[in-house]
Amino acid sequence: MILMSPEPGRSIATGVLAVVVCSCGGPPTIPLEPADLKVISFTTGLPLPDGYTIRLNGDRTGHLDTNDSLVFEGLDPGEYTLELSVLPADCRVTGENPRTVTLVAGNTTQTVFQVRCIPPNSGTLLVRTATYGNGPSHYEIILDDGLFVETISNDELLTLFPVPVGTRSVRIEGVPLDCQLVGANPRFILIREPGSLAGTVFKIHCPG
């Protein structure tokens, strides 16, 4: 009988593979990254308030200026309720307030509160000029004999705010004698109610 010697590095015996299973109550839980929430305020109109209070889920609060931003950091991902409060009576939020925002792990979610403030019993008056031919470069718009005195170019839209509710007198000055103004001057424009818009167009025809 010839006995075979094992090759160097090999065992005569067959190896046994042992598998060890650890039962630890399910797969390990990996915590989610925190999320951030950026809140932006954008306020137009007059008078501007001193600022607002922003409420997160009804209990966490922060101060937000009229045109500013605030970041809540390190929040758990998920849905949150956000409300802009301490608003003056003459200011309104455009869009939902309160609103629901959804935060995603590892990301910054952004939401904007647009606020418009309107003084009591006032609205907005839009005045437009349309010049045909070789007219002057600009005119003057006068509201109520001096409540507003504004320079306007020969083809421009001018916004006057705040303007008291009621019938307002609007006239244009600086129209050359060789140019023709279409319509009355002054003319009377009615702003019907607070927050409403009214407007007029001054058309001027000049030579050339």
Secondary structure per residue as TSV (DSSP state, phi and psi in degrees):
chain	resnum	aa	ss	phi	psi
A	1	M	-	360.0	135.0
A	2	I	-	-106.4	124.0
A	3	L	-	-93.8	128.2
A	4	M	-	-89.3	129.1
A	5	S	-	-84.1	140.1
A	6	P	-	-65.2	146.0
A	7	E	-	-65.8	148.3
A	8	P	T	-55.6	136.2
A	9	G	T	85.4	-2.2
A	10	R	-	-118.5	148.1
A	11	S	-	-100.9	144.1
A	12	I	S	-67.9	-37.5
A	13	A	S	-78.8	145.7
A	14	T	-	-75.8	130.2
A	15	G	-	-70.4	149.4
A	16	V	-	-110.7	124.2
A	17	L	-	-85.7	119.7
A	18	A	-	-105.0	127.3
A	19	V	-	-110.3	123.4
A	20	V	-	-105.8	120.9
A	21	V	-	-107.3	128.0
A	22	C	-	-102.7	120.6
A	23	S	-	-96.8	106.7
A	24	C	-	-121.2	24.8
A	25	G	S	81.0	28.1
A	26	G	S	106.4	175.0
A	27	P	S	-66.5	151.1
A	28	P	-	-65.4	146.7
A	29	T	-	-92.1	126.9
A	30	I	-	-100.9	117.0
A	31	P	-	-64.6	142.9
A	32	L	-	-77.1	150.7
A	33	E	-	-66.8	147.5
A	34	P	-	-69.5	165.0
A	35	A	E	-124.1	157.5
A	36	D	E	-117.3	152.1
A	37	L	E	-126.6	119.5
A	38	K	E	-105.2	123.5
A	39	V	E	-111.2	127.6
A	40	I	E	-118.6	137.0
A	41	S	E	-112.7	138.5
A	42	F	E	-135.0	112.4
A	43	T	E	-116.7	133.4
A	44	T	E	-124.5	161.3
A	45	G	E	98.2	-172.8
A	46	L	S	-142.3	152.2
A	47	P	S	-78.7	148.6
A	48	L	-	-76.2	136.9
A	49	P	-	-73.2	172.6
A	50	D	S	-76.2	-13.6
A	51	G	-	142.4	-175.7
A	52	Y	E	-132.9	167.6
A	53	T	E	-108.8	129.0
A	54	I	E	-105.1	129.0
A	55	R	E	-113.4	129.0
A	56	L	E	-109.3	116.2
A	57	N	T	56.9	26.1
A	58	G	T	79.8	-12.3
A	59	D	T	-123.5	-34.7
A	60	R	E	-89.6	127.7
A	61	T	E	-126.4	162.7
A	62	G	E	-157.2	161.8
A	63	H	E	-97.7	137.0
A	64	L	E	-131.1	123.1
A	65	D	-	-71.2	172.5
A	66	T	T	-64.3	-35.8
A	67	N	T	-132.9	85.9
A	68	D	E	-157.4	-176.3
A	69	S	E	-141.9	155.1
A	70	L	E	-141.6	137.9
A	71	V	E	-117.8	124.8
A	72	F	E	-93.1	119.4
A	73	E	E	-106.4	155.1
A	74	G	E	67.2	36.5
A	75	L	E	-88.9	153.4
A	76	D	-	-72.1	141.0
A	77	P	S	-59.7	150.1
A	78	G	E	138.5	-166.3
A	79	E	E	-93.5	141.0
A	80	Y	E	-134.9	150.4
A	81	T	E	-100.6	130.7
A	82	L	E	-126.3	131.3
A	83	E	E	-135.9	134.7
A	84	L	E	-96.2	121.3
A	85	S	E	-128.5	-176.3
A	86	V	-	58.1	50.9
A	87	L	-	-93.3	134.8
A	88	P	-	-61.5	158.3
A	89	A	T	-62.5	-25.4
A	90	D	T	-96.1	10.9
A	91	C	E	-116.2	142.5
A	92	R	E	-131.9	143.6
A	93	V	E	-90.4	132.1
A	94	T	E	-85.2	122.4
A	95	G	S	98.4	-171.3
A	96	E	-	-73.7	136.9
A	97	N	S	-155.9	108.8
A	98	P	S	-71.3	166.9
A	99	R	E	-136.8	160.2
A	100	T	E	-104.5	130.3
A	101	V	E	-121.9	145.5
A	102	T	E	-111.4	123.0
A	103	L	E	-98.4	137.5
A	104	V	-	-108.9	137.5
A	105	A	T	-55.5	132.2
A	106	G	T	78.7	1.5
A	107	N	-	-118.6	163.0
A	108	T	E	-106.8	119.1
A	109	T	E	-94.7	138.4
A	110	Q	E	-120.5	138.2
A	111	T	E	-138.7	146.4
A	112	V	E	-119.9	128.9
A	113	F	E	-101.0	113.4
A	114	Q	E	-95.9	124.1
A	115	V	E	-121.1	133.5
A	116	R	E	-118.9	127.3
A	117	C	E	-110.4	130.6
A	118	I	-	-125.7	123.0
A	119	P	-	-60.0	153.8
A	120	P	T	-55.5	136.2
A	121	N	T	56.0	45.0
A	122	S	E	-139.4	158.8
A	123	G	E	-142.3	-160.3
A	124	T	E	-123.9	136.3
A	125	L	E	-115.4	125.7
A	126	L	E	-104.9	127.9
A	127	V	E	-124.1	127.7
A	128	R	E	-122.1	143.7
A	129	T	E	-112.7	143.9
A	130	A	E	-139.5	108.1
A	131	T	E	-106.6	131.4
A	132	Y	E	-114.7	131.8
A	133	G	S	92.6	-163.1
A	134	N	S	-92.8	80.8
A	135	G	-	-96.4	-177.2
A	136	P	-	-70.1	166.9
A	137	S	S	-78.8	-23.5
A	138	H	E	-157.4	166.9
A	139	Y	E	-135.8	-178.0
A	140	E	E	-120.3	136.2
A	141	I	E	-107.0	128.0
A	142	I	E	-122.2	124.2
A	143	L	E	-107.4	128.4
A	144	D	T	50.2	45.5
A	145	D	T	56.0	31.1
A	146	G	T	130.9	-2.0
A	147	L	T	-60.2	-42.8
A	148	F	E	-129.1	137.2
A	149	V	E	-131.1	108.8
A	150	E	E	-128.8	142.0
A	151	T	E	-85.2	136.5
A	152	I	E	-133.8	141.4
A	153	S	E	-74.6	174.8
A	154	N	S	-73.9	-7.0
A	155	D	S	-152.0	86.4
A	156	E	-	-152.9	155.6
A	157	L	E	-108.5	123.3
A	158	L	E	-111.6	132.8
A	159	T	E	-107.8	122.1
A	160	L	E	-108.8	123.5
A	161	F	E	-157.9	140.4
A	162	P	E	-84.8	143.9
A	163	V	E	-118.8	128.6
A	164	P	E	-58.1	144.1
A	165	V	S	-62.5	143.8
A	166	G	E	128.5	-168.7
A	167	T	E	-87.9	122.7
A	168	R	E	-113.2	144.9
A	169	S	E	-95.2	127.1
A	170	V	E	-128.7	128.2
A	171	R	E	-135.3	157.9
A	172	I	E	-115.3	138.6
A	173	E	E	-126.5	156.3
A	174	G	-	98.3	12.6
A	175	V	-	-82.2	121.4
A	176	P	-	-62.7	156.8
A	177	L	T	-64.5	-28.7
A	178	D	T	-86.3	6.3
A	179	C	S	-108.8	150.1
A	180	Q	E	-112.1	124.6
A	181	L	E	-91.0	129.4
A	182	V	E	-87.7	123.4
A	183	G	S	96.8	177.2
A	184	A	-	-72.5	154.6
A	185	N	S	-152.7	109.2
A	186	P	S	-74.5	169.5
A	187	R	E	-128.6	158.2
A	188	F	E	-114.3	124.3
A	189	I	E	-117.3	133.0
A	190	L	E	-99.1	122.2
A	191	I	E	-97.9	110.0
A	192	R	-	-73.8	-41.5
A	193	E	S	-152.6	162.3
A	194	P	T	-56.3	135.2
A	195	G	T	85.5	-4.5
A	196	S	-	-85.8	164.4
A	197	L	E	-111.4	144.9
A	198	A	E	-143.4	160.2
A	199	G	E	-163.8	169.7
A	200	T	E	-152.7	158.3
A	201	V	E	-124.0	126.5
A	202	F	E	-96.4	112.9
A	203	K	E	-101.0	128.0
A	204	I	E	-124.4	124.7
A	205	H	E	-106.1	122.5
A	206	C	-	-120.7	159.1
A	207	P	-	-61.7	155.2
A	208	G	-	82.1	360.0
